[in-house]
Amino acid sequence: MIQNIKSMFSKMDDTSRKDAFRYLEDAFDLQHAEATIGTWLSNGEIPEDYQPKIVLAFQNILRAQELRIRRIKVNF
């Protein structure tokens, strides 16, 4: 599951990553989500209890990103 989370995170643009950090801060009461997720991803140490919630949240964030990109393309 960690590999899936890493893959999803790598596909996020800056806006989506900010959304991901905000989600992590709120959902898991993290003080420094950017540093924490960096450590989790680089070391593969995402707490097992958190993984299903992170996968679901990251899937939703990526869906929103795709919709945002489609709107931008349509407007050109």
N, C-alpha and C positions, 0 to 999 in steps of 0.2 A: 504494500500500500504506500510505503514511503516513496518508492520510485514513481508511482502515479502522482503523488503530491508534488514531487520535484518537477516532473514533466509539465504539469499544469502551471506551476509557478513560473517556469521558464517561458511559457507562452503568453504570460500577462504583460500588457503594456504598463506604463507608469501609472496611469489612472487606476487600472485594475489592481495593481500592487498596493496602491494607497488604500483601496477598498479592502483588500485582503488584510493589510496591517490593522485597519480599524476593526474589522471583524475579529481578528485574533485578540486584540486588546480588550474588546467588549466581552467576547465569549469566554475567554479564559483568564480574564483579569490580569493581563500582562502589562507591565509598566513600559517596556521597551520592545515592542513587537518586532521592529525591524531587526534589531540585534538578535532577538530570540529566534525568529524564523531563520535568520541566516545561520545561526549555530545549529539549529535543528536540521536544516537541509544539508549543510555541509558535513555534519557528523552522522546523519541518518538517525537522529535521536528524538524523533517526534514521539511524545508520550502515546502509548498505544490507545489509551482511553480517548484521546483527542482526534485520532486519525480519521474515524468515520465522519465526524462533524466537519473537519477541515476539507475532506474530499467533497462533501456535499456543498459546502460554502464555495470552494474553488470552482466547482462545476457551474454553479449559479453565476459567479463573477465572470467566468469565461463566456457564458451565454450572453450576459449583459454586454460584454466587450464586443462580441460578434454583432449584436444588434446595433451597437453604437457605430461600429465600423461600416455596417451596411447603410446606415442613415447618412454617414459622411459621403460614401460613394454615390448614393442616389442624389445628393445635393450638388454634385459637381456637374 
